[in-house]
Structures are given as C-alpha cells and as structure tokens.
Amino acid sequence: MTENIWNYPTTAGHTVDADVTGYKVEATDGHIGKVDKHSDDVDSQYIVVDTGVWIFGKEVLLPAGTITSVDAEARTIHVSRTKDEIKSAPEFDKEKHLGNAEYHQEIGTHYGSHRAPGTGSTGPTGPGRI
C-alpha cells in the first residue's frame, strides 16, 4: 500500500498534538534549520522549516511523509531528503498554502520525485498522493 506523503509515517515516532515548533531539522546530509510551523491535520500534516542563513532565510514546507523520525528528547526531526533536495523545493508561500490543492500537489510532486538514495518510491495513487 502506498502511503500519503501528507501524513506522518507510522514508524516516525510522532505523537499527535505534539508541539514540534523549534525542533532542529536534520536532512540526510546535515542540519537544515528549525521547525517554524507545523500541522497535525489528517491528510495535511507538514512542517515548515526556517532554514535561517543556510539558504538566506528561506522557509520550506516539508510534507510529514518525508519525516523518518521525531526525537522529542533531543528536540530533533530527521527527514529523508538531502540539503540540495530541500534547497531546490518551492519556497513556502503562506498565501498559496491556505486551501490551495495545486500548491500542495506541487510540493508533493517535488518531494515524491526527488527522493534520497535508498528511500524507495511511492508512485502515483490519486489526488494528494504520490
């Protein structure tokens, strides 16, 4: 079965309603920033990462399906994407994000088709899924 990229993987260790704001975010090849915003809405779970000076203050939206683990004790989230994959993502746009299915599809397509080596693939399965 293909998982929805907009939901946390069951193996990530995320607890519903946990406030992950301020957690450090680690890509497969190093630190990328900290969580600025997040959502636990079913089929619309994500984190917004403030990359700080790493990519000149850019904020990026990462679907929860890119998260491999959440370590509450260390206040760290690990994602299954490289720095370059995240750097090349569309910048987070608060206005486009709110209720815009096309924006979510663009983000989902970016992260679904730009996978870190060895992370597998989740081919297309319908609207909102990749």
Order of alpha helices (4+ residues) and beta strands (2+ residues): beta-beta-beta-beta-beta-beta-alpha-alpha-alpha
